[in-house]
Amino acid sequence: MSGAVVLAVLVILMSIDLRVREQVRTVLGTTSTVEAAGGRIGEVGAVLFEAARTQSIDHGPMMIFVAAATVLVLFMVRS
C-alpha cells in the first residue's frame, strides 16, 4: 500500500516538475553497478524532496486545504 502511494507521488511529481522527470530518466536509463545506482537513487530522492518542498511552498493554501480535508475524511471514516 505505501509503495503504491510513493509511486503515485512520483508519477504526479514527474508530470509537474521537469527536474524530477529528468532525474528519473537518468536513473532508469543507466545500467551500471549497484553502487552507482545507489548514488543515483539518492540524487533522485533529493530532487523529489526539493520538488515537493517547492510545490508545497508555491501552493501553500492548497496544501492546508488538503491537510484539513484529509483529517476530516479520516474522522468521518473512523466514526
Residue frames as qw, qx, qy, qz and C-alpha x, y, z in Angstrom:
[[0.000, 0.886, 0.464, 0.000, 0.00, 0.00, 0.00],
 [0.264, -0.844, 0.092, 0.457, 2.70, 2.52, 0.97],
 [0.453, -0.154, 0.594, 0.646, 4.70, 1.58, -2.13],
 [0.256, 0.625, 0.642, 0.362, 1.71, 2.48, -4.26],
 [0.124, -0.949, -0.221, 0.189, 1.47, 5.85, -2.55],
 [0.400, -0.598, 0.363, 0.592, 5.16, 6.57, -3.16],
 [0.399, 0.171, 0.694, 0.574, 4.75, 5.55, -6.79],
 [0.125, 0.822, 0.537, 0.140, 1.68, 7.80, -7.14],
 [0.228, -0.896, 0.014, 0.380, 3.57, 10.77, -5.66],
 [0.448, -0.328, 0.544, 0.629, 6.48, 10.08, -8.01],
 [0.331, 0.453, 0.690, 0.458, 4.20, 9.97, -11.05],
 [0.007, -0.929, -0.367, 0.042, 2.45, 13.18, -10.03],
 [0.315, -0.791, 0.210, 0.480, 5.74, 14.99, -9.45],
 [0.470, -0.057, 0.638, 0.607, 7.10, 13.68, -12.76],
 [0.260, 0.667, 0.611, 0.338, 4.10, 15.12, -14.55],
 [0.125, -0.968, -0.201, 0.085, 4.51, 18.50, -12.85],
 [0.290, -0.860, 0.329, 0.260, 8.25, 19.07, -12.41],
 [0.709, 0.639, -0.298, -0.002, 10.80, 18.80, -15.20],
 [0.033, -0.667, 0.705, -0.241, 13.71, 18.28, -12.76],
 [0.682, -0.166, 0.650, -0.292, 12.12, 15.14, -11.35],
 [0.865, 0.455, 0.114, -0.178, 11.37, 13.81, -14.82],
 [0.473, 0.732, -0.482, 0.089, 14.99, 14.29, -15.92],
 [0.248, -0.531, 0.758, -0.287, 16.40, 12.60, -12.80],
 [0.806, 0.040, 0.521, -0.279, 14.11, 9.60, -13.16],
 [0.796, 0.593, -0.097, -0.078, 15.05, 9.23, -16.82],
 [0.198, 0.727, -0.635, 0.172, 18.73, 9.38, -15.85],
 [0.479, -0.346, 0.749, -0.301, 18.34, 6.69, -13.21],
 [0.840, 0.241, 0.427, -0.234, 16.24, 4.40, -15.39],
 [0.669, 0.715, -0.185, -0.084, 18.45, 4.94, -18.43],
 [0.108, 0.692, -0.701, 0.134, 21.75, 3.96, -16.81],
 [0.978, -0.145, -0.139, -0.061, 22.77, 0.37, -16.34],
 [0.280, 0.653, -0.585, 0.392, 25.81, 0.46, -14.11],
 [0.392, 0.033, -0.828, 0.399, 27.00, -1.00, -10.84],
 [0.436, -0.664, -0.608, 0.006, 24.82, -1.23, -7.78],
 [0.436, -0.436, -0.237, 0.751, 26.99, 1.35, -6.02],
 [0.067, 0.012, 0.282, 0.957, 26.48, 3.96, -8.76],
 [0.310, -0.490, -0.652, -0.489, 22.77, 3.18, -8.90],
 [0.459, -0.599, -0.554, 0.353, 22.51, 3.77, -5.15],
 [0.260, -0.311, -0.037, 0.914, 24.06, 7.19, -5.57],
 [0.111, -0.203, -0.512, -0.828, 21.67, 8.00, -8.39],
 [0.393, -0.581, -0.697, -0.148, 18.69, 6.93, -6.31],
 [0.390, -0.526, -0.369, 0.660, 19.91, 9.25, -3.56],
 [0.093, -0.099, 0.231, 0.963, 20.05, 12.10, -6.09],
 [0.273, -0.401, -0.654, -0.581, 16.51, 11.33, -7.25],
 [0.433, -0.598, -0.630, 0.241, 15.35, 11.33, -3.62],
 [0.278, -0.394, -0.141, 0.864, 16.92, 14.74, -3.09],
 [0.079, -0.077, -0.433, -0.895, 15.28, 16.11, -6.24],
 [0.357, -0.507, -0.737, -0.269, 11.92, 14.61, -5.21],
 [0.391, -0.577, -0.496, 0.518, 12.19, 16.22, -1.78],
 [0.159, -0.272, 0.077, 0.946, 13.15, 19.58, -3.26],
 [0.177, -0.236, -0.601, -0.742, 10.33, 19.43, -5.83],
 [0.389, -0.587, -0.710, -0.021, 7.76, 18.50, -3.16],
 [0.338, -0.520, -0.323, 0.715, 9.00, 21.33, -0.94],
 [0.057, -0.102, 0.286, 0.951, 8.89, 23.85, -3.80],
 [0.267, -0.378, -0.691, -0.555, 5.42, 22.77, -4.87],
 [0.401, -0.616, -0.646, 0.205, 4.10, 22.93, -1.30],
 [0.244, -0.422, -0.142, 0.862, 5.55, 26.43, -0.81],
 [0.053, -0.033, -0.460, -0.886, 4.12, 27.63, -4.13],
 [0.496, -0.365, -0.559, -0.555, 0.69, 26.17, -3.31],
 [0.070, 0.118, -0.721, 0.679, 0.55, 26.74, 0.46],
 [0.537, 0.002, 0.253, -0.805, -3.18, 27.43, 0.78],
 [0.801, 0.129, -0.431, -0.394, -4.00, 24.32, -1.26],
 [0.475, 0.180, -0.807, 0.301, -1.72, 22.22, 0.96],
 [0.198, -0.074, 0.599, -0.773, -3.53, 23.49, 4.07],
 [0.713, 0.089, -0.045, -0.694, -6.89, 22.65, 2.47],
 [0.740, 0.184, -0.632, -0.138, -5.72, 19.14, 1.52],
 [0.245, 0.160, -0.804, 0.518, -4.35, 18.50, 5.02],
 [0.399, 0.001, 0.439, -0.805, -7.59, 19.68, 6.65],
 [0.773, 0.151, -0.254, -0.561, -9.70, 17.65, 4.21],
 [0.583, 0.204, -0.782, 0.083, -7.61, 14.55, 4.90],
 [0.009, -0.084, 0.747, -0.660, -8.09, 14.94, 8.66],
 [0.579, 0.089, 0.204, -0.784, -11.84, 15.39, 8.22],
 [0.764, 0.194, -0.498, -0.362, -12.12, 12.36, 5.94],
 [0.395, 0.178, -0.845, 0.313, -10.17, 10.26, 8.43],
 [0.240, -0.001, 0.612, -0.754, -12.52, 11.31, 11.24],
 [0.699, 0.158, -0.066, -0.694, -15.56, 10.56, 9.07],
 [0.699, 0.210, -0.666, -0.151, -14.28, 7.11, 8.13],
 [0.204, 0.185, -0.820, 0.502, -13.34, 6.33, 11.70],
 [0.331, 0.074, 0.572, -0.747, -16.76, 7.09, 13.19]]
